[in-house]
Amino acid sequence: METKSERLKKLFVSSNRVLATVQAVTGLVPLRQFRLLFPLWCISIQGRQYEKRPYELLERFLERAIGEAELQTAGELARFFGLPQPAVTKTLDFLRTVGHVSGDDEHLRLTDLGQASLQSGLFLRPLESQRLLYFEAFDSQPLPRSYYEYESLILSEAEAALLSDRTITRLYSGQLESYFDPLRLRQLAERPDREQYNLPSELELGPDAIRKVTRAYFPLTVIEAHAYDNGDRQGSRPHYLALSPIAGHRDLFFERLIQNKPAIAYSFPTLDEREIPAAIERHASRLGVQLPGEGRIARSPSGLWQLVLSPRLFQKAEAGPGLALRLSDLGNVRQEDGYFFQLWCEDKMLRCRSVLEQTLLFMEREQRKKQPLFRASILQVMEHVSRRLALAPPSWQELIAFAREQRREDLFEELGADAP
């Protein structure tokens, strides 16, 4: 039986993926992450669609005779085709059952469905169809079809109640099942792109298409970020990045919804930045870093919280194992209890060596994955890391010299003329 911990791992994105997303964000300062169960309307609908198949020979002949030759009795049809009466009667009974023919054996008429079938060249048979549709519960926008491919991630009310705890916020929207406006379903049915929202174009919906409305929930990891001006975020509206197991690194459907409807954020957990220094202290303690002797807590000019470490810690790390710190950790964002901060050092020389080290690590990872390496992509990575560490990018020659120093020149072998 699946444990709660195993279930949560499937529902929410990993911490590594969250940190990778945070590292890629530009122009915003990430502060915290939290997990949500976002409310949905689960709409059970019933409609009619048509099975399409080639005509059986006798079916087609009889319908054409009724609709085009205006033969109106079973006897006329049997004589016209020279067929036994029981065979004609049996086929007519079937055509009445599926709605292609109406009237008794003395007053036969082709129905609109029968006419449509003849015109299409395919035998159309009406079938009752039931399906579930999902709408987010704040603005009643339909979920795109991609979410139905991961329907196991969508939780019922009971499942959400079992999973909710102090680390997961379950949002609410409305109180009654009748809160869902049926007009939203009719609007979706009229959209030319309705199939992109899991509503087939051939499914006909009547006035009483909705059978049942229930609540459901979708799991999201949300990152709150701010745009700062010299460390001041007064008047800055929060930006929320949404992540889910469905949509790559960013779930843009829910992200746009949250950003464009500020009322949703009113239900989010309250951000208290006074808790961040204590979280950073706990992280420093787990690293074996003594505060304030070996480091301090600060904020960058952009407003990002930082654990500023003594250069001696990284010099020890380069000399051999000991601390849980590596030169390549410099500039990276970490999180503790959901709060984000950056590992920093004021020594520019160390930060430059970190840029070079992180670039070599990128090259190693790509080679392990059997990915081709190109000078342009390596320079792009070096530029990105340099920007994070507030430095001008090192030169290609500096990278090669650092690789020689580290005895890792082999990383450049496949680059041909660019190799050292």
N, C-alpha and C positions, 0 to 999 in steps of 0.2 A: 504494500500500500504506500502511495506517495505521501511523504511527510510534508508539513507546512513549509519547512525550509526549502525542500526540493521544488515545491509548487511556486514559491516566491521567486526562485532563480529563473524559472521559465517565464514568469509574468513580467518581471522587471529587468531592465538592461543591467549589465555588469558594471561594477565600479570602474574597471579599466576603460570601458566604452564611454562612460560619463567623462572621465578625465581626458580621453582623447578628443571628445567634443569640445570641452572647455579650452584645451590647448589651441584648438583651431579657431576659436572665436576672436574676432578683431573688432576694435572700437567699443567693446563692452567689458566691464569688470565683473567676473562671476563672484558671487558671494556665498551662495548655498544651494543645496539640492534637497528635494523632498519627494516622497512618493505619494501619488494620488490614485484614488479609484474614481474615475470620471463618470458621471451619470449618463445613461443612455435610455431612450425609449425602445423597448423591444416590441415591435408591432407584428402580430400574427394576422396575415391577410389571406383571403381566399378569392380566386379569380378563375377565369376560364381561358384556356389556350387550346390549340388545335394540333392533334397528331396529324402528320402529313406522310402519306405513303402512295405508291402507285395504285391506280385502279385495278381491281380484278376485272377480267374481260366482260363478264355478264353485268357487273355493277355499272360499268361505263355505258354499255349498250342500252340497258334499261333506262338509265337517267337521260341519255340523249334522246331516246324515243319519246319519253314523257315531256321533256323540256323543249325539244326541237320539232319532233314529228307530231306532237300533241296527241299521242295515244294515251287514253285516260282510264283504261280498264285492264285488269290482269289478263282477261281473255284475249283482248286485242294484242297485247304484248306477246303472249304465248303463240298466237297464230302468226304474227308478223315475223317472229324469229324461228318459228318451227320448233319450239321447245316444249318439253313436258310442263303441264300446268303446275305440278308441285315444286319444280325447280324455280319457276318464276315467282310463285307465292312465297317460298322460303327467302329468296333474295329481297323481295319487296318488304317482308317483315323486318329484315335486318336494316334496310335503308330507312324504314320508319323509326326504328330504335335509335339510330344515330342522328336522326333529324334531317336526312336528305330528302325524304318523301313524306307527304302528308295525305290524309284521306283514306277511305276504305278502298277495296279492290275495284269498286265501280266508279270511284271519283278520285283518281290519282292526280297529284300535283307536286311539282318540284319546288322545294322550299328555297329560301334565299341562300341557305348554306349549301344546298345541292347545286344551285346556280353558280355560286362562288367556286365550288370544287371543280365543276366542269370548265369554268373559265381559266382556272389556275392549272388544270391538267393533273392535279393531285387530289387524292381522296382526303378530305378534311374531316377529322373526327373530334368533336369537342370533348375536352377532359377538364374536370375540376382540379385546380391546382392550389396547394397551400404552401406558403413559405413565410419566413421571418425576415423582416426588414428592421434595420437599426437606424435611429436618429439620435444625434446628441441632444441632451435634455435641456440645454439652456436656450438655444435658438432654433431647435428642431431642424437642423440641417442633416440631410441623409449621409450616412457613412459611405465612402467610396467602396467599390467592389473588392479592392485589395484586402480590406479588413475581414471579409467573409472567408478568405483563404486561411485565416488564422482564428477561426471562430472559437477555438478552444481557449483563447485568451479572454474572451468576453465572459464575465461572471454574472450569475444570477444574483438576486437580492440576498438569498440565503448564503451563497458562496462568499459574497462580499462581506457579510456580517461575520462569518467565521474567520476571514483573513484580516479584518480590521484590527489594528492595535495602535499603540502610541507612535509607531514609526510610519504608519500609513494613514493618510487623511481621506475619508470618504466624503465626497461632496454631495450636496443635496440640491435639488431643483424642483420646486413644486411639491405638492403633498398627495394629490389624487391621481389615479390612473387617467381620469377624464381630462387631466391637464393637457394631454397631447391633443393638438388641434388637427382634426381629420383633413382640414384644408391642405395641410402640408403633404399628405399622401396624394391628394388630387393634383397639387402643383407638380409633384415629382412625376406622376403618371403622364403629365402633358409635356414634360421636357423631352427634347429630341435625343438627349444623351442619357436617358433613363437607364439604359443597360450598364452604364458605368457605375451605377448605384445599386446593382443587383436586381433590377426590375426589368425582366425581359420585355422587349417591345411587343411580342405576340400575346402577352398576358393581358386579357381584358378584365378591368375592374368595374364592378357594379357599384351602386350607391351604398351598399352595405358590405363593402369589401373587408372592413376591419372586424376581425373576430375577437381579438383580445389585445389589451395593452398592459405590459408589465415593465418593471424597472430592471435595468441591467447596468453593469459597470465595466469600464475599460481601464486597464492599468497604465499609468504614465509615470515616468520620472521627469520632474520639472527642475530646471536650473534657473535660478533668479540671478539676473545680472543688472548692472546699472551703468549709465554713462556719467563719469565723474569729471569735474573741472577743478584741477589742482586739489584733489582729495575731497572736494565738497560735492555732495549729491543733492543738495537742497533744490527742490523743484524738478529733480530728475525722475521721470516716470520709469518704473521697473520694466525690464524686458524679460520675458519668460521663454526659455527654450524647452521644447517638449521632446522627449525621447521615448520610443516604444520598440518592442521586438519586431514590429512589422516594417517600419519605414527607415531602413538604413540608420544613419546616425541622428537624423532629426525627423520628427513626425510633424510635417508642415501643416497637415490638416488641423490637428489640435493646437498647434503653435499659433497659427493665424487666428483661430477661434478665441483663444485666451487673450491674445494681444488686442484683438479688435472689439472685445466685449469686456471692458474693465470690471463689470460687476462680478465676473467669475472669480477674479483675484481677491475679492472681499472675503471669500471663504477659505483662502489659503492660510497656512500657519503663519503667525505673526513673526516677522524678522526682528530679532533683538541683537544688534551688532555687539552689544556689550558681552555676549557669550562667546564671541569668536576668540579673544585672547586666551581664555581658559582652555578652549579646544586646542589651540596651537600649543599651549604649554603641555597638554597631555600628549600630543604627538611628539614634542621634543623629548619628553621623558621616555617614551617608548623607543626613541632613537638613541637614548643614552646621552643626550645633550644636556649639560647643566646650564640653566638660566639663572642669573644673567651672565655668568662668567664666560660661557662658550657661545653665546648667542643672545639675541634680543628680538622682541616683537615690534614690527613697524608697519607702516603703510607706504606704498610707492606713491609718486606724484599722481599717478592715474587713479589711485584709490584702492589698489589691490593689497590685501593683507599679506605680510611677508614674515617668514622666520629667517632673520638675518643671522648667518652663521659665521663664526670665526674662520679665517683662512687656514688656521692650524688644523681644523677638523678635516679639511679636504687634503691637506698635505699628509696627514696620517693615513687617510684612505688610499692615497696614491702609493704610499710606502708599503702598504700591505693590509690584510684583512683586520678588522677590528670593529669599527663603527658600522652601523647599517646605512652608511652614506657612500655614494660614489661621486666621482667628478661629474659624471653625466647627469646627476640629479639636479644640478644647479639650473635654476630658471624654470624647472618643472612645477606644475601646479599639483598640489596634493589636497586631500580632504580628510577631515576628522569630524565625526559626528555630524556630517552633512555640510560643514563649512569649508570653503575653499581658501587656500593660501599658497604662496609661492616660496620655494626654497631659494634663498638669495645669499650672495656674498658681495661685499663692496670691492673686493680685490679684482680689478679689471683683468689682470694677467690670468688669474684663475678662471674667470668667466670666459676669456678667449680660449683657454685650453679646453674648457667644457664644450664650447661650440665645436671645436675640432674633434673632440672625443665623441660627441653625439653624432657628428657626421660620419665618422668611421663606423659607429654602431649601426647607423642606417645602412651603410654599404654591406656590412656583415649580414644583416637581416635579409636584404634583398638577394644576396648570394645564396643564403640558406634556402630561400624560396625559389631558387633557380630563375630569378628575374634578371633580365639584362640591365646593365648599368650604363648610364650615359653621363658625360661630364655636365651637361645642362641640368639634369635632375639633381645631381649631387650639389651643384652650386645653388640650386633653388632651396634645397633643404638647409644648406649652410646659411643662406640669407634669412630663412624663416627663424632658425634657432638664434641667430645673431640679433634679430629684432626683439625676440623674447628676452634676451639678455642685455638689451640696451647697448649694443656694440655695432660698429661698422663690420661688415663681413670680412673674415680673413681672406687672403689671396689663395689661389690654387697652389702656389708654390709653398705657402705656409702649411697647407693641409698635407702636402707630400712630405715636407720636412718632419711634421709631427708623426706621420705614419712610419717614417724611417726610425725616428726616436723610439717608437713603440714596437718596432720590428714587425710591422704589419703591412709592409710594402706589397705583399701578395694580393691585397684587396684591389690593387690597381692593374693587375695583370691583364684582365679582359678589356681594359680600356685602350689597348694598343698604343698609339702615339702619345696618349696622355699619361701613360704609365711612367713612374719615376725611373 
